[in-house]
C-alpha cells in the first residue's frame, strides 16, 4: 500500500495524510479505524481509508476522489504545526524557528506560504500564550529561572 503520515487538526484530533489528501476519523471499532476525507461535505468526496486499530498499516484504500490531491497544502499544514510546536517548546529566536521549519519544504510550498512577517507574528502570539520566563540577555543575572534549567 502507500505511505502515510499523521498530523493533528486545529482541534487536536488525529489527521491522516496520504497522497496529498487529508483524512479525519469517521469511526473506530476494536480492530479497524475508518477514515473519511477531511472535506467530504465540501467536495462530496467518497475517498476513504481503513487502518488497523494501532494506525500502523493501511488495510483498505478507496481512491474514489472526485478532485486532485494537494500536496502543497498538506506540506503547509505540517509546516504550521511544526512552527506552533517549536514556538511553544523552545526558546529559540523567531527567525531560528522559521529557519528550522523551512528545511525540508519544497519550493512550491515555500512560494505558497504567507508573508514571513505574519508567520513571525503567529510565533510571537503563540509564545505570548505560553508562560515561559524571559531569557536573560545580560551576563550579570543572578538566578536562572527554574523553567529554563530543566530539559525534556
Beta strands, then each sheet from edge to edge (+ up, - down):
strand 1: 5-8
strand 2: 14-18
strand 3: 21-28
strand 4: 32-37
strand 5: 48-52
strand 6: 58-62
sheet 1: 1+ 2- 3+ 4- 5+ 6-
end
